[in-house]
Amino acid sequence: MQTLAQIRRILEEHGLSPRHALGQNFLVDHNLLKRLVDAAHVGEGDVVLEVGPGTGTLTEELLDRGARVVACELDDNLADLLVARLGSNSRFTLVRGDCLAGKRAVNPEILRAMSDGVAFKLVANLPYGAATPLLLALLTSHPACVGMWVTVQDEVADRLVAKPGSDAYGTISAVAAAIAEGRKIAKLPPECFWPRPEVTSAMAQLVRRPTALTDDPVGFAEFCQKLFMQRRKQLGSTLKGFAAWPEGIAPTERAEKLTPQQLIALFESVRRAG
């Protein structure tokens, strides 16, 4: 596993340095890297998606455990570095470009590389800007993704597991609860990374439920986004003209107070009402 000194040397040999604009903060704490991979139970034959592989520290650990890794790297220079270091490994596939196609869809090149329908895990030190839209896209549209083990900003990890009534509770909280079981694994102080970010990070996991609590995850996510854009507004004002309120939910309620199960019941009632 690459040490900080080795990461610096690898970058220097290629005339590179971390790019703040792309959120390049390399996780250099070996114990935490191993903890992330251990939490994901990565083993022989697993298919793993890694987004933002950087110099390949986590990638090498995943390969060492026998996984087939599809890595997506936005930075062309780092992509060249990864090909030079790992391109000869038959279990390593590199996708160049953004992990997202637009704001809500996964890059189709990733899906082609994964082999459509094959179960896979997301294990990644995610670039901060891509975290929430990528997790939402995988949760709602890609049931082959059986789980996600990621480092993200601490506030994003809080939102993933937030409860109704809390300031962190919102669309990603409700959607994650409807589709997966989540938990925070650990909090990561800035000194775990190089360069040190200005925010605290966290490791989080989302393990997909055998059966989601809604049969229309995409529609449910869009519905939640509409409600949480006006989270403190009464539902009757947001859903003007709607009358078929589910039992236990009044038009004077606010979205931020409803449980994921209540939001699903409301979504289904609105959907039936046309």
ABEGO torsion letter per residue (X at the ends): XBBAAAAAAAAAAAGBBBBAAAGBBBBABAAAAAAAAAAAGBBBGBBBBBBGAEAGAAAAAAAAAGBBBBBBBABAAAAAAAAAAAAABAABBBBBEBABBEAABBBAAAAAAAEBGBBBBBBBBBBAAAAAAAAAAAAAABAABABBBBBBBAAAAAAAABBBGBAABBAAAAAAAAABBBBBABBBBAAABOBBBABBBBBBBBBBBABBABABAAAAAAAAAAAAABAABBAAAABBGBABBBBGBBAABBAAABBAAAAAAAAAAAAAAX
